[in-house]
Amino acid sequence: MSHADVQRAGDLPAKVDLTEGETYGWCACGRSSKQPFCDGSHQGTGLDPVVFVARKTETVFLCQCKQTGTPPLCDGSHSQ
């Protein structure tokens, strides 16, 4: 699957509260019904979620257009 086959899940980033030390799986394919997080819908796509551990408790903006250059964080790509 190419980057062009990724589904856009939204036009704006998702504001998310992360908890320090918790593990998260950001949906990279755009198919998850639990955006911006993975629900396993990527199976068979050749794409895997971006798994990360929150370094601190904070509010972040996670990409939903799936075009970010800084996954899972939004870099403004949705506005281009």
mmCIF file of the N, C-alpha and C atoms, coordinates in Angstrom:
data_MODEL
# 
_entry.id   MODEL 
# 
loop_
_atom_site.group_PDB 
_atom_site.id 
_atom_site.type_symbol 
_atom_site.label_atom_id 
_atom_site.label_alt_id 
_atom_site.label_comp_id 
_atom_site.label_asym_id 
_atom_site.label_entity_id 
_atom_site.label_seq_id 
_atom_site.pdbx_PDB_ins_code 
_atom_site.Cartn_x 
_atom_site.Cartn_y 
_atom_site.Cartn_z 
_atom_site.occupancy 
_atom_site.B_iso_or_equiv 
_atom_site.pdbx_formal_charge 
_atom_site.auth_seq_id 
_atom_site.auth_comp_id 
_atom_site.auth_asym_id 
_atom_site.auth_atom_id 
_atom_site.pdbx_PDB_model_num 
ATOM 1   N N  . MET A 1 1  ? 0.842   -1.173 0.000  1.00 0.00 ? 1  MET A N  1 
ATOM 2   C CA . MET A 1 1  ? 0.000   0.000  0.000  1.00 0.00 ? 1  MET A CA 1 
ATOM 3   C C  . MET A 1 1  ? 0.887   1.235  0.000  1.00 0.00 ? 1  MET A C  1 
ATOM 4   N N  . SER A 1 2  ? 0.591   2.186  -0.835 1.00 0.00 ? 2  SER A N  1 
ATOM 5   C CA . SER A 1 2  ? 1.380   3.405  -0.904 1.00 0.00 ? 2  SER A CA 1 
ATOM 6   C C  . SER A 1 2  ? 0.776   4.475  0.002  1.00 0.00 ? 2  SER A C  1 
ATOM 7   N N  . HIS A 1 3  ? 1.565   5.523  0.233  1.00 0.00 ? 3  HIS A N  1 
ATOM 8   C CA . HIS A 1 3  ? 1.104   6.640  1.049  1.00 0.00 ? 3  HIS A CA 1 
ATOM 9   C C  . HIS A 1 3  ? -0.167  7.235  0.459  1.00 0.00 ? 3  HIS A C  1 
ATOM 10  N N  . ALA A 1 4  ? -0.324  7.172  -0.856 1.00 0.00 ? 4  ALA A N  1 
ATOM 11  C CA . ALA A 1 4  ? -1.500  7.712  -1.527 1.00 0.00 ? 4  ALA A CA 1 
ATOM 12  C C  . ALA A 1 4  ? -2.759  6.915  -1.190 1.00 0.00 ? 4  ALA A C  1 
ATOM 13  N N  . ASP A 1 5  ? -2.615  5.661  -0.750 1.00 0.00 ? 5  ASP A N  1 
ATOM 14  C CA . ASP A 1 5  ? -3.756  4.822  -0.407 1.00 0.00 ? 5  ASP A CA 1 
ATOM 15  C C  . ASP A 1 5  ? -4.251  5.025  1.019  1.00 0.00 ? 5  ASP A C  1 
ATOM 16  N N  . VAL A 1 6  ? -3.549  5.832  1.795  1.00 0.00 ? 6  VAL A N  1 
ATOM 17  C CA . VAL A 1 6  ? -3.947  6.106  3.170  1.00 0.00 ? 6  VAL A CA 1 
ATOM 18  C C  . VAL A 1 6  ? -5.229  6.929  3.149  1.00 0.00 ? 6  VAL A C  1 
ATOM 19  N N  . GLN A 1 7  ? -6.177  6.568  4.002  1.00 0.00 ? 7  GLN A N  1 
ATOM 20  C CA . GLN A 1 7  ? -7.437  7.298  4.060  1.00 0.00 ? 7  GLN A CA 1 
ATOM 21  C C  . GLN A 1 7  ? -7.328  8.474  5.011  1.00 0.00 ? 7  GLN A C  1 
ATOM 22  N N  . ARG A 1 8  ? -7.813  9.594  4.580  1.00 0.00 ? 8  ARG A N  1 
ATOM 23  C CA . ARG A 1 8  ? -7.855  10.794 5.423  1.00 0.00 ? 8  ARG A CA 1 
ATOM 24  C C  . ARG A 1 8  ? -8.982  10.593 6.434  1.00 0.00 ? 8  ARG A C  1 
ATOM 25  N N  . ALA A 1 9  ? -8.672  10.642 7.723  1.00 0.00 ? 9  ALA A N  1 
ATOM 26  C CA . ALA A 1 9  ? -9.676  10.417 8.764  1.00 0.00 ? 9  ALA A CA 1 
ATOM 27  C C  . ALA A 1 9  ? -10.350 11.709 9.202  1.00 0.00 ? 9  ALA A C  1 
ATOM 28  N N  . GLY A 1 10 ? -9.735  12.836 8.916  1.00 0.00 ? 10 GLY A N  1 
ATOM 29  C CA . GLY A 1 10 ? -10.292 14.116 9.307  1.00 0.00 ? 10 GLY A CA 1 
ATOM 30  C C  . GLY A 1 10 ? -9.510  15.257 8.716  1.00 0.00 ? 10 GLY A C  1 
ATOM 31  N N  . ASP A 1 11 ? -10.106 16.432 8.750  1.00 0.00 ? 11 ASP A N  1 
ATOM 32  C CA . ASP A 1 11 ? -9.460  17.615 8.185  1.00 0.00 ? 11 ASP A CA 1 
ATOM 33  C C  . ASP A 1 11 ? -8.729  18.449 9.219  1.00 0.00 ? 11 ASP A C  1 
ATOM 34  N N  . LEU A 1 12 ? -8.947  18.124 10.489 1.00 0.00 ? 12 LEU A N  1 
ATOM 35  C CA . LEU A 1 12 ? -8.300  18.850 11.579 1.00 0.00 ? 12 LEU A CA 1 
ATOM 36  C C  . LEU A 1 12 ? -7.677  17.858 12.540 1.00 0.00 ? 12 LEU A C  1 
ATOM 37  N N  . PRO A 1 13 ? -6.651  18.275 13.292 1.00 0.00 ? 13 PRO A N  1 
ATOM 38  C CA . PRO A 1 13 ? -6.047  17.360 14.258 1.00 0.00 ? 13 PRO A CA 1 
ATOM 39  C C  . PRO A 1 13 ? -7.001  17.085 15.417 1.00 0.00 ? 13 PRO A C  1 
ATOM 40  N N  . ALA A 1 14 ? -6.738  15.998 16.121 1.00 0.00 ? 14 ALA A N  1 
ATOM 41  C CA . ALA A 1 14 ? -7.510  15.623 17.300 1.00 0.00 ? 14 ALA A CA 1 
ATOM 42  C C  . ALA A 1 14 ? -6.774  16.083 18.548 1.00 0.00 ? 14 ALA A C  1 
ATOM 43  N N  . LYS A 1 15 ? -7.461  16.836 19.403 1.00 0.00 ? 15 LYS A N  1 
ATOM 44  C CA . LYS A 1 15 ? -6.882  17.274 20.673 1.00 0.00 ? 15 LYS A CA 1 
ATOM 45  C C  . LYS A 1 15 ? -7.013  16.112 21.653 1.00 0.00 ? 15 LYS A C  1 
ATOM 46  N N  . VAL A 1 16 ? -5.880  15.646 22.172 1.00 0.00 ? 16 VAL A N  1 
ATOM 47  C CA . VAL A 1 16 ? -5.855  14.441 23.003 1.00 0.00 ? 16 VAL A CA 1 
ATOM 48  C C  . VAL A 1 16 ? -5.042  14.709 24.271 1.00 0.00 ? 16 VAL A C  1 
ATOM 49  N N  . ASP A 1 17 ? -5.562  14.242 25.396 1.00 0.00 ? 17 ASP A N  1 
ATOM 50  C CA . ASP A 1 17 ? -4.833  14.303 26.657 1.00 0.00 ? 17 ASP A CA 1 
ATOM 51  C C  . ASP A 1 17 ? -4.084  12.995 26.836 1.00 0.00 ? 17 ASP A C  1 
ATOM 52  N N  . LEU A 1 18 ? -2.758  13.072 26.902 1.00 0.00 ? 18 LEU A N  1 
ATOM 53  C CA . LEU A 1 18 ? -1.921  11.895 27.107 1.00 0.00 ? 18 LEU A CA 1 
ATOM 54  C C  . LEU A 1 18 ? -1.503  11.815 28.570 1.00 0.00 ? 18 LEU A C  1 
ATOM 55  N N  . THR A 1 19 ? -1.285  10.595 29.035 1.00 0.00 ? 19 THR A N  1 
ATOM 56  C CA . THR A 1 19 ? -0.846  10.359 30.405 1.00 0.00 ? 19 THR A CA 1 
ATOM 57  C C  . THR A 1 19 ? 0.574   9.799  30.385 1.00 0.00 ? 19 THR A C  1 
ATOM 58  N N  . GLU A 1 20 ? 1.456   10.428 31.142 1.00 0.00 ? 20 GLU A N  1 
ATOM 59  C CA . GLU A 1 20 ? 2.851   10.012 31.205 1.00 0.00 ? 20 GLU A CA 1 
ATOM 60  C C  . GLU A 1 20 ? 2.966   8.507  31.466 1.00 0.00 ? 20 GLU A C  1 
ATOM 61  N N  . GLY A 1 21 ? 3.802   7.845  30.648 1.00 0.00 ? 21 GLY A N  1 
ATOM 62  C CA . GLY A 1 21 ? 4.069   6.424  30.809 1.00 0.00 ? 21 GLY A CA 1 
ATOM 63  C C  . GLY A 1 21 ? 3.080   5.502  30.124 1.00 0.00 ? 21 GLY A C  1 
ATOM 64  N N  . GLU A 1 22 ? 1.957   6.033  29.639 1.00 0.00 ? 22 GLU A N  1 
ATOM 65  C CA . GLU A 1 22 ? 0.963   5.210  28.939 1.00 0.00 ? 22 GLU A CA 1 
ATOM 66  C C  . GLU A 1 22 ? 1.403   4.971  27.493 1.00 0.00 ? 22 GLU A C  1 
ATOM 67  N N  . THR A 1 23 ? 1.062   3.802  26.977 1.00 0.00 ? 23 THR A N  1 
ATOM 68  C CA . THR A 1 23 ? 1.364   3.446  25.594 1.00 0.00 ? 23 THR A CA 1 
ATOM 69  C C  . THR A 1 23 ? 0.132   3.693  24.730 1.00 0.00 ? 23 THR A C  1 
ATOM 70  N N  . TYR A 1 24 ? 0.348   4.300  23.566 1.00 0.00 ? 24 TYR A N  1 
ATOM 71  C CA . TYR A 1 24 ? -0.730  4.633  22.634 1.00 0.00 ? 24 TYR A CA 1 
ATOM 72  C C  . TYR A 1 24 ? -0.377  4.098  21.254 1.00 0.00 ? 24 TYR A C  1 
ATOM 73  N N  . GLY A 1 25 ? -1.384  3.807  20.465 1.00 0.00 ? 25 GLY A N  1 
ATOM 74  C CA . GLY A 1 25 ? -1.199  3.374  19.084 1.00 0.00 ? 25 GLY A CA 1 
ATOM 75  C C  . GLY A 1 25 ? -1.962  4.311  18.165 1.00 0.00 ? 25 GLY A C  1 
ATOM 76  N N  . TRP A 1 26 ? -1.241  5.182  17.462 1.00 0.00 ? 26 TRP A N  1 
ATOM 77  C CA . TRP A 1 26 ? -1.848  6.145  16.547 1.00 0.00 ? 26 TRP A CA 1 
ATOM 78  C C  . TRP A 1 26 ? -2.151  5.476  15.217 1.00 0.00 ? 26 TRP A C  1 
ATOM 79  N N  . CYS A 1 27 ? -3.367  5.630  14.730 1.00 0.00 ? 27 CYS A N  1 
ATOM 80  C CA . CYS A 1 27 ? -3.787  5.062  13.446 1.00 0.00 ? 27 CYS A CA 1 
ATOM 81  C C  . CYS A 1 27 ? -3.043  5.758  12.307 1.00 0.00 ? 27 CYS A C  1 
ATOM 82  N N  . ALA A 1 28 ? -2.323  4.978  11.512 1.00 0.00 ? 28 ALA A N  1 
ATOM 83  C CA . ALA A 1 28 ? -1.575  5.524  10.379 1.00 0.00 ? 28 ALA A CA 1 
ATOM 84  C C  . ALA A 1 28 ? -2.297  5.311  9.050  1.00 0.00 ? 28 ALA A C  1 
ATOM 85  N N  . CYS A 1 29 ? -3.323  4.450  9.050  1.00 0.00 ? 29 CYS A N  1 
ATOM 86  C CA . CYS A 1 29 ? -3.989  4.118  7.786  1.00 0.00 ? 29 CYS A CA 1 
ATOM 87  C C  . CYS A 1 29 ? -5.253  4.922  7.533  1.00 0.00 ? 29 CYS A C  1 
ATOM 88  N N  . GLY A 1 30 ? -5.841  5.490  8.593  1.00 0.00 ? 30 GLY A N  1 
ATOM 89  C CA . GLY A 1 30 ? -7.055  6.283  8.447  1.00 0.00 ? 30 GLY A CA 1 
ATOM 90  C C  . GLY A 1 30 ? -8.337  5.482  8.513  1.00 0.00 ? 30 GLY A C  1 
ATOM 91  N N  . ARG A 1 31 ? -8.256  4.172  8.710  1.00 0.00 ? 31 ARG A N  1 
ATOM 92  C CA . ARG A 1 31 ? -9.445  3.315  8.690  1.00 0.00 ? 31 ARG A CA 1 
ATOM 93  C C  . ARG A 1 31 ? -10.091 3.100  10.064 1.00 0.00 ? 31 ARG A C  1 
ATOM 94  N N  . SER A 1 32 ? -9.390  3.392  11.128 1.00 0.00 ? 32 SER A N  1 
ATOM 95  C CA . SER A 1 32 ? -9.879  3.117  12.476 1.00 0.00 ? 32 SER A CA 1 
ATOM 96  C C  . SER A 1 32 ? -11.159 3.884  12.796 1.00 0.00 ? 32 SER A C  1 
ATOM 97  N N  . SER A 1 33 ? -12.074 3.228  13.497 1.00 0.00 ? 33 SER A N  1 
ATOM 98  C CA . SER A 1 33 ? -13.292 3.893  13.947 1.00 0.00 ? 33 SER A CA 1 
ATOM 99  C C  . SER A 1 33 ? -13.061 4.577  15.293 1.00 0.00 ? 33 SER A C  1 
ATOM 100 N N  . LYS A 1 34 ? -11.836 4.449  15.831 1.00 0.00 ? 34 LYS A N  1 
ATOM 101 C CA . LYS A 1 34 ? -11.487 5.060  17.118 1.00 0.00 ? 34 LYS A CA 1 
ATOM 102 C C  . LYS A 1 34 ? -10.458 6.166  16.929 1.00 0.00 ? 34 LYS A C  1 
ATOM 103 N N  . GLN A 1 35 ? -10.535 6.903  15.845 1.00 0.00 ? 35 GLN A N  1 
ATOM 104 C CA . GLN A 1 35 ? -9.576  7.965  15.540 1.00 0.00 ? 35 GLN A CA 1 
ATOM 105 C C  . GLN A 1 35 ? -9.358  8.871  16.731 1.00 0.00 ? 35 GLN A C  1 
ATOM 106 N N  . PRO A 1 36 ? -8.121  9.276  16.938 1.00 0.00 ? 36 PRO A N  1 
ATOM 107 C CA . PRO A 1 36 ? -6.944  9.074  16.107 1.00 0.00 ? 36 PRO A CA 1 
ATOM 108 C C  . PRO A 1 36 ? -6.176  7.807  16.460 1.00 0.00 ? 36 PRO A C  1 
ATOM 109 N N  . PHE A 1 37 ? -6.800  6.942  17.263 1.00 0.00 ? 37 PHE A N  1 
ATOM 110 C CA . PHE A 1 37 ? -6.111  5.738  17.718 1.00 0.00 ? 37 PHE A CA 1 
ATOM 111 C C  . PHE A 1 37 ? -6.478  4.513  16.883 1.00 0.00 ? 37 PHE A C  1 
ATOM 112 N N  . CYS A 1 38 ? -5.609  3.525  16.901 1.00 0.00 ? 38 CYS A N  1 
ATOM 113 C CA . CYS A 1 38 ? -5.763  2.299  16.131 1.00 0.00 ? 38 CYS A CA 1 
ATOM 114 C C  . CYS A 1 38 ? -6.808  1.381  16.750 1.00 0.00 ? 38 CYS A C  1 
ATOM 115 N N  . ASP A 1 39 ? -7.628  0.752  15.898 1.00 0.00 ? 39 ASP A N  1 
ATOM 116 C CA . ASP A 1 39 ? -8.566  -0.280 16.345 1.00 0.00 ? 39 ASP A CA 1 
ATOM 117 C C  . ASP A 1 39 ? -8.323  -1.612 15.636 1.00 0.00 ? 39 ASP A C  1 
ATOM 118 N N  . GLY A 1 40 ? -7.198  -1.704 14.908 1.00 0.00 ? 40 GLY A N  1 
ATOM 119 C CA . GLY A 1 40 ? -6.850  -2.933 14.197 1.00 0.00 ? 40 GLY A CA 1 
ATOM 120 C C  . GLY A 1 40 ? -7.341  -2.982 12.758 1.00 0.00 ? 40 GLY A C  1 
ATOM 121 N N  . SER A 1 41 ? -8.000  -1.925 12.287 1.00 0.00 ? 41 SER A N  1 
ATOM 122 C CA . SER A 1 41 ? -8.548  -1.907 10.919 1.00 0.00 ? 41 SER A CA 1 
ATOM 123 C C  . SER A 1 41 ? -7.477  -1.915 9.839  1.00 0.00 ? 41 SER A C  1 
ATOM 124 N N  . HIS A 1 42 ? -6.224  -1.726 10.207 1.00 0.00 ? 42 HIS A N  1 
ATOM 125 C CA . HIS A 1 42 ? -5.122  -1.696 9.233  1.00 0.00 ? 42 HIS A CA 1 
ATOM 126 C C  . HIS A 1 42 ? -4.746  -3.088 8.734  1.00 0.00 ? 42 HIS A C  1 
ATOM 127 N N  . GLN A 1 43 ? -5.269  -4.132 9.350  1.00 0.00 ? 43 GLN A N  1 
ATOM 128 C CA . GLN A 1 43 ? -4.898  -5.499 8.972  1.00 0.00 ? 43 GLN A CA 1 
ATOM 129 C C  . GLN A 1 43 ? -5.029  -5.690 7.460  1.00 0.00 ? 43 GLN A C  1 
ATOM 130 N N  . GLY A 1 44 ? -3.966  -6.162 6.844  1.00 0.00 ? 44 GLY A N  1 
ATOM 131 C CA . GLY A 1 44 ? -3.949  -6.415 5.412  1.00 0.00 ? 44 GLY A CA 1 
ATOM 132 C C  . GLY A 1 44 ? -3.591  -5.218 4.561  1.00 0.00 ? 44 GLY A C  1 
ATOM 133 N N  . THR A 1 45 ? -3.351  -4.057 5.169  1.00 0.00 ? 45 THR A N  1 
ATOM 134 C CA . THR A 1 45 ? -3.038  -2.856 4.391  1.00 0.00 ? 45 THR A CA 1 
ATOM 135 C C  . THR A 1 45 ? -1.544  -2.676 4.159  1.00 0.00 ? 45 THR A C  1 
ATOM 136 N N  . GLY A 1 46 ? -0.729  -3.356 4.954  1.00 0.00 ? 46 GLY A N  1 
ATOM 137 C CA . GLY A 1 46 ? 0.708   -3.145 4.870  1.00 0.00 ? 46 GLY A CA 1 
ATOM 138 C C  . GLY A 1 46 ? 1.166   -1.973 5.722  1.00 0.00 ? 46 GLY A C  1 
ATOM 139 N N  . LEU A 1 47 ? 0.239   -1.333 6.403  1.00 0.00 ? 47 LEU A N  1 
ATOM 140 C CA . LEU A 1 47 ? 0.558   -0.223 7.299  1.00 0.00 ? 47 LEU A CA 1 
ATOM 141 C C  . LEU A 1 47 ? 0.389   -0.673 8.736  1.00 0.00 ? 47 LEU A C  1 
ATOM 142 N N  . ASP A 1 48 ? 1.205   -0.125 9.614  1.00 0.00 ? 48 ASP A N  1 
ATOM 143 C CA . ASP A 1 48 ? 1.113   -0.423 11.032 1.00 0.00 ? 48 ASP A CA 1 
ATOM 144 C C  . ASP A 1 48 ? 0.895   0.869  11.795 1.00 0.00 ? 48 ASP A C  1 
ATOM 145 N N  . PRO A 1 49 ? 0.260   0.782  12.955 1.00 0.00 ? 49 PRO A N  1 
ATOM 146 C CA . PRO A 1 49 ? 0.100   1.993  13.760 1.00 0.00 ? 49 PRO A CA 1 
ATOM 147 C C  . PRO A 1 49 ? 1.444   2.467  14.291 1.00 0.00 ? 49 PRO A C  1 
ATOM 148 N N  . VAL A 1 50 ? 1.494   3.722  14.664 1.00 0.00 ? 50 VAL A N  1 
ATOM 149 C CA . VAL A 1 50 ? 2.670   4.281  15.319 1.00 0.00 ? 50 VAL A CA 1 
ATOM 150 C C  . VAL A 1 50 ? 2.442   4.120  16.816 1.00 0.00 ? 50 VAL A C  1 
ATOM 151 N N  . VAL A 1 51 ? 3.208   3.245  17.433 1.00 0.00 ? 51 VAL A N  1 
ATOM 152 C CA . VAL A 1 51 ? 3.079   2.990  18.859 1.00 0.00 ? 51 VAL A CA 1 
ATOM 153 C C  . VAL A 1 51 ? 4.090   3.869  19.593 1.00 0.00 ? 51 VAL A C  1 
ATOM 154 N N  . PHE A 1 52 ? 3.607   4.579  20.624 1.00 0.00 ? 52 PHE A N  1 
ATOM 155 C CA . PHE A 1 52 ? 4.491   5.469  21.373 1.00 0.00 ? 52 PHE A CA 1 
ATOM 156 C C  . PHE A 1 52 ? 4.077   5.508  22.839 1.00 0.00 ? 52 PHE A C  1 
ATOM 157 N N  . VAL A 1 53 ? 5.030   5.869  23.680 1.00 0.00 ? 53 VAL A N  1 
ATOM 158 C CA . VAL A 1 53 ? 4.796   6.033  25.111 1.00 0.00 ? 53 VAL A CA 1 
ATOM 159 C C  . VAL A 1 53 ? 4.861   7.528  25.408 1.00 0.00 ? 53 VAL A C  1 
ATOM 160 N N  . ALA A 1 54 ? 3.841   8.033  26.093 1.00 0.00 ? 54 ALA A N  1 
ATOM 161 C CA . ALA A 1 54 ? 3.816   9.460  26.449 1.00 0.00 ? 54 ALA A CA 1 
ATOM 162 C C  . ALA A 1 54 ? 4.949   9.771  27.423 1.00 0.00 ? 54 ALA A C  1 
ATOM 163 N N  . ARG A 1 55 ? 5.766   10.734 27.080 1.00 0.00 ? 55 ARG A N  1 
ATOM 164 C CA . ARG A 1 55 ? 6.901   11.120 27.926 1.00 0.00 ? 55 ARG A CA 1 
ATOM 165 C C  . ARG A 1 55 ? 6.468   11.935 29.131 1.00 0.00 ? 55 ARG A C  1 
ATOM 166 N N  . LYS A 1 56 ? 5.305   12.599 28.982 1.00 0.00 ? 56 LYS A N  1 
ATOM 167 C CA . LYS A 1 56 ? 4.759   13.369 30.093 1.00 0.00 ? 56 LYS A CA 1 
ATOM 168 C C  . LYS A 1 56 ? 3.254   13.502 29.906 1.00 0.00 ? 56 LYS A C  1 
ATOM 169 N N  . THR A 1 57 ? 2.570   13.861 30.974 1.00 0.00 ? 57 THR A N  1 
ATOM 170 C CA . THR A 1 57 ? 1.140   14.109 30.894 1.00 0.00 ? 57 THR A CA 1 
ATOM 171 C C  . THR A 1 57 ? 0.958   15.476 30.254 1.00 0.00 ? 57 THR A C  1 
ATOM 172 N N  . GLU A 1 58 ? 0.269   15.492 29.119 1.00 0.00 ? 58 GLU A N  1 
ATOM 173 C CA . GLU A 1 58 ? 0.091   16.743 28.383 1.00 0.00 ? 58 GLU A CA 1 
ATOM 174 C C  . GLU A 1 58 ? -1.023  16.606 27.354 1.00 0.00 ? 58 GLU A C  1 
ATOM 175 N N  . THR A 1 59 ? -1.457  17.735 26.850 1.00 0.00 ? 59 THR A N  1 
ATOM 176 C CA . THR A 1 59 ? -2.425  17.772 25.760 1.00 0.00 ? 59 THR A CA 1 
ATOM 177 C C  . THR A 1 59 ? -1.649  17.985 24.466 1.00 0.00 ? 59 THR A C  1 
ATOM 178 N N  . VAL A 1 60 ? -1.936  17.142 23.470 1.00 0.00 ? 60 VAL A N  1 
ATOM 179 C CA . VAL A 1 60 ? -1.265  17.235 22.170 1.00 0.00 ? 60 VAL A CA 1 
ATOM 180 C C  . VAL A 1 60 ? -2.316  17.224 21.065 1.00 0.00 ? 60 VAL A C  1 
ATOM 181 N N  . PHE A 1 61 ? -1.887  17.526 19.863 1.00 0.00 ? 61 PHE A N  1 
ATOM 182 C CA . PHE A 1 61 ? -2.755  17.473 18.692 1.00 0.00 ? 61 PHE A CA 1 
ATOM 183 C C  . PHE A 1 61 ? -2.223  16.390 17.765 1.00 0.00 ? 61 PHE A C  1 
ATOM 184 N N  . LEU A 1 62 ? -2.997  15.308 17.628 1.00 0.00 ? 62 LEU A N  1 
ATOM 185 C CA . LEU A 1 62 ? -2.598  14.180 16.792 1.00 0.00 ? 62 LEU A CA 1 
ATOM 186 C C  . LEU A 1 62 ? -3.206  14.329 15.408 1.00 0.00 ? 62 LEU A C  1 
ATOM 187 N N  . CYS A 1 63 ? -2.408  14.019 14.410 1.00 0.00 ? 63 CYS A N  1 
ATOM 188 C CA . CYS A 1 63 ? -2.800  14.133 13.009 1.00 0.00 ? 63 CYS A CA 1 
ATOM 189 C C  . CYS A 1 63 ? -3.963  13.201 12.684 1.00 0.00 ? 63 CYS A C  1 
ATOM 190 N N  . GLN A 1 64 ? -4.904  13.716 11.908 1.00 0.00 ? 64 GLN A N  1 
ATOM 191 C CA . GLN A 1 64 ? -5.987  12.881 11.391 1.00 0.00 ? 64 GLN A CA 1 
ATOM 192 C C  . GLN A 1 64 ? -6.005  12.858 9.860  1.00 0.00 ? 64 GLN A C  1 
ATOM 193 N N  . CYS A 1 65 ? -5.253  13.768 9.216  1.00 0.00 ? 65 CYS A N  1 
ATOM 194 C CA . CYS A 1 65 ? -5.206  13.749 7.745  1.00 0.00 ? 65 CYS A CA 1 
ATOM 195 C C  . CYS A 1 65 ? -4.233  12.686 7.243  1.00 0.00 ? 65 CYS A C  1 
ATOM 196 N N  . LYS A 1 66 ? -3.389  12.186 8.161  1.00 0.00 ? 66 LYS A N  1 
ATOM 197 C CA . LYS A 1 66 ? -2.427  11.113 7.903  1.00 0.00 ? 66 LYS A CA 1 
ATOM 198 C C  . LYS A 1 66 ? -1.317  11.515 6.932  1.00 0.00 ? 66 LYS A C  1 
ATOM 199 N N  . GLN A 1 67 ? -1.118  12.817 6.738  1.00 0.00 ? 67 GLN A N  1 
ATOM 200 C CA . GLN A 1 67 ? -0.073  13.311 5.847  1.00 0.00 ? 67 GLN A CA 1 
ATOM 201 C C  . GLN A 1 67 ? 1.078   13.975 6.605  1.00 0.00 ? 67 GLN A C  1 
ATOM 202 N N  . THR A 1 68 ? 1.020   13.975 7.929  1.00 0.00 ? 68 THR A N  1 
ATOM 203 C CA . THR A 1 68 ? 2.033   14.648 8.734  1.00 0.00 ? 68 THR A CA 1 
ATOM 204 C C  . THR A 1 68 ? 3.433   14.092 8.490  1.00 0.00 ? 68 THR A C  1 
ATOM 205 N N  . GLY A 1 69 ? 4.395   14.949 8.591  1.00 0.00 ? 69 GLY A N  1 
ATOM 206 C CA . GLY A 1 69 ? 5.791   14.529 8.506  1.00 0.00 ? 69 GLY A CA 1 
ATOM 207 C C  . GLY A 1 69 ? 6.361   14.209 9.879  1.00 0.00 ? 69 GLY A C  1 
ATOM 208 N N  . THR A 1 70 ? 5.539   14.397 10.919 1.00 0.00 ? 70 THR A N  1 
ATOM 209 C CA . THR A 1 70 ? 5.980   14.177 12.296 1.00 0.00 ? 70 THR A CA 1 
ATOM 210 C C  . THR A 1 70 ? 4.990   13.276 13.049 1.00 0.00 ? 70 THR A C  1 
ATOM 211 N N  . PRO A 1 71 ? 4.687   12.089 12.494 1.00 0.00 ? 71 PRO A N  1 
ATOM 212 C CA . PRO A 1 71 ? 3.681   11.229 13.127 1.00 0.00 ? 71 PRO A CA 1 
ATOM 213 C C  . PRO A 1 71 ? 4.061   10.853 14.553 1.00 0.00 ? 71 PRO A C  1 
ATOM 214 N N  . PRO A 1 72 ? 3.139   10.849 15.451 1.00 0.00 ? 72 PRO A N  1 
ATOM 215 C CA . PRO A 1 72 ? 1.698   11.024 15.283 1.00 0.00 ? 72 PRO A CA 1 
ATOM 216 C C  . PRO A 1 72 ? 1.228   12.470 15.403 1.00 0.00 ? 72 PRO A C  1 
ATOM 217 N N  . LEU A 1 73 ? 2.158   13.393 15.634 1.00 0.00 ? 73 LEU A N  1 
ATOM 218 C CA . LEU A 1 73 ? 1.774   14.782 15.876 1.00 0.00 ? 73 LEU A CA 1 
ATOM 219 C C  . LEU A 1 73 ? 1.424   15.525 14.594 1.00 0.00 ? 73 LEU A C  1 
ATOM 220 N N  . CYS A 1 74 ? 0.448   16.406 14.711 1.00 0.00 ? 74 CYS A N  1 
ATOM 221 C CA . CYS A 1 74 ? 0.060   17.249 13.588 1.00 0.00 ? 74 CYS A CA 1 
ATOM 222 C C  . CYS A 1 74 ? 1.161   18.249 13.288 1.00 0.00 ? 74 CYS A C  1 
ATOM 223 N N  . ASP A 1 75 ? 1.468   18.431 12.008 1.00 0.00 ? 75 ASP A N  1 
ATOM 224 C CA . ASP A 1 75 ? 2.460   19.436 11.601 1.00 0.00 ? 75 ASP A CA 1 
ATOM 225 C C  . ASP A 1 75 ? 1.844   20.483 10.670 1.00 0.00 ? 75 ASP A C  1 
ATOM 226 N N  . GLY A 1 76 ? 0.513   20.491 10.580 1.00 0.00 ? 76 GLY A N  1 
ATOM 227 C CA . GLY A 1 76 ? -0.173  21.471 9.730  1.00 0.00 ? 76 GLY A CA 1 
ATOM 228 C C  . GLY A 1 76 ? -0.386  21.006 8.306  1.00 0.00 ? 76 GLY A C  1 
ATOM 229 N N  . SER A 1 77 ? -0.018  19.785 7.983  1.00 0.00 ? 77 SER A N  1 
ATOM 230 C CA . SER A 1 77 ? -0.160  19.285 6.613  1.00 0.00 ? 77 SER A CA 1 
ATOM 231 C C  . SER A 1 77 ? -1.600  19.313 6.118  1.00 0.00 ? 77 SER A C  1 
ATOM 232 N N  . HIS A 1 78 ? -2.568  19.232 7.036  1.00 0.00 ? 78 HIS A N  1 
ATOM 233 C CA . HIS A 1 78 ? -3.982  19.237 6.647  1.00 0.00 ? 78 HIS A CA 1 
ATOM 234 C C  . HIS A 1 78 ? -4.392  20.537 5.966  1.00 0.00 ? 78 HIS A C  1 
ATOM 235 N N  . SER A 1 79 ? -3.638  21.603 6.160  1.00 0.00 ? 79 SER A N  1 
ATOM 236 C CA . SER A 1 79 ? -3.994  22.893 5.575  1.00 0.00 ? 79 SER A CA 1 
ATOM 237 C C  . SER A 1 79 ? -3.362  23.126 4.205  1.00 0.00 ? 79 SER A C  1 
ATOM 238 N N  . GLN A 1 80 ? -2.625  22.143 3.714  1.00 0.00 ? 80 GLN A N  1 
ATOM 239 C CA . GLN A 1 80 ? -1.964  22.299 2.406  1.00 0.00 ? 80 GLN A CA 1 
ATOM 240 C C  . GLN A 1 80 ? -2.746  21.623 1.305  1.00 0.00 ? 80 GLN A C  1 
# 
